[in-house]
Amino acid sequence: MADSPEEIVFLNDSFRRIISTHPGPSRLKPFSSPGLKQQKINMNLNELSVPPSPHVLNKIKEECGEVFRYPDPSWTSLVKKISNYSDSPENRIVVGAGSDELIAAAGRITLSHLTEVITPVPSFSSYNRVAAFAGAKVINIPLREDGSNDVDQTLNKIGQATRLVFIATPNNPTGVPLSSEDIEKVSKGVPDTALLILDEAYFEFAMEAGCRNSLKILRQRTGPWAILR
């Protein structure tokens, strides 16, 4: 068994470089609460701390009889509900099996070995993985001392080859959100030649602490953008 990425001969150079230099934590200590009967919770997994509502469980049971068929590939019913909830056109909504699938899709349509992707670090590891698969250059931006994404340094590192910029708010695993001012700054500062992705996977857990109107802000952007929730 190889002990380091350099010893794994079948890896391509791009992926080997990513896993060799990424300084993110390899393991987080689980959080436990006495009120949860010592149940362990990984705070970076976006899990609920309580079981699902009985109404949700009953609905799942109702649908079990259809599991032998493929679901609607266009997610028509769900897209309509999200459209109504967010006041967004249906053709601007993409549904995926978690953020991983959507991040991978963003990388496939934007990145190549001639391009760059800018990511916060430490943060969600999928940002770096999507770059590795495309052979793109990764520019890691260290977090601020408070654990939030450094918007100023992110904008300073954007170059002509930058095609994808990730901003996580609140950041995973530090849990620190960005202000409305920071989101407005990055929305205006990222050029139209790059896709700006605002990863708000933990938005519901930080609605009172960070920016609550990010969708309204990014709608004013002239260049491409996406919000993950």
PyMOL commands that set and color helices and strands:
alter all, ss='L'
color gray80, all
select helices_A, chain A and resi 5-7+13-21+34-36+43-45+54-66+76-86+90-92+99-110+126-134+151-156+180-189+203-205+214-218
alter helices_A, ss='H'
color red, helices_A
select strands_A, chain A and resi 31-32+40-41+116-121+137-142+162-168+195-199+225-228
alter strands_A, ss='S'
color yellow, strands_A
deselect
rebuild
show_as cartoon
